[in-house]
């Protein structure tokens, strides 16, 4: 399926931050800037998903989520994209396989909050993801302990890169993952929706 080519070149390291971004907010922008600084990334792509397979209710319309995301994350090294909708994937593993085929020579790093690491073993083909793409984990408020005790963290403990060496992640061979603590903004999309600030 054809798609809009994203700005990159072989040899670059691209961080991927996926999610419904329903809505995007300052917390997403904050962890993106931290990821650029800490993990040795050249760029970050936001993958605004058609819908999260683990969530029962669909998100707001794609065009609205994309527009809000671009307003929130205005950075020369960050691209907001709907590439999953364009290439027809909904699960992370399938998306990563397609991106690796579409952009040979580009190194991808999957980015996630610590809350995602806590439940990562429920993701489709989660072990394939761990073994094929380096993962940068950024601590969010209240999720640090459960993430560090998670099934994924325990199974791949031997491949964890210490936070002081986080800049090596983008050039590390998978499996490789790094958990960093950053000054956090305690903002969530669900809280914004609950307040009625983002009617679906």
Secondary structure, 3 states (H helix, E strand, C coil): CCCCCCCCCCCCEEEEEEECCCCCCHHHHHHHHHHHHHCCCCEEEEEECCCCCCCCCCCCCHHHHHHHHHHHCCCCCEEEECHHHHHCCCCHHHHHHHHHHHCCCCEEEEEEEHHHHHCHHHCCCHHHHHHHCEEEEECCCCCHHHHHCCHHHHHCHHHEECHHHHHHHHHCCCCCEEEECCCCCCCCHHHHHHCCCCCC
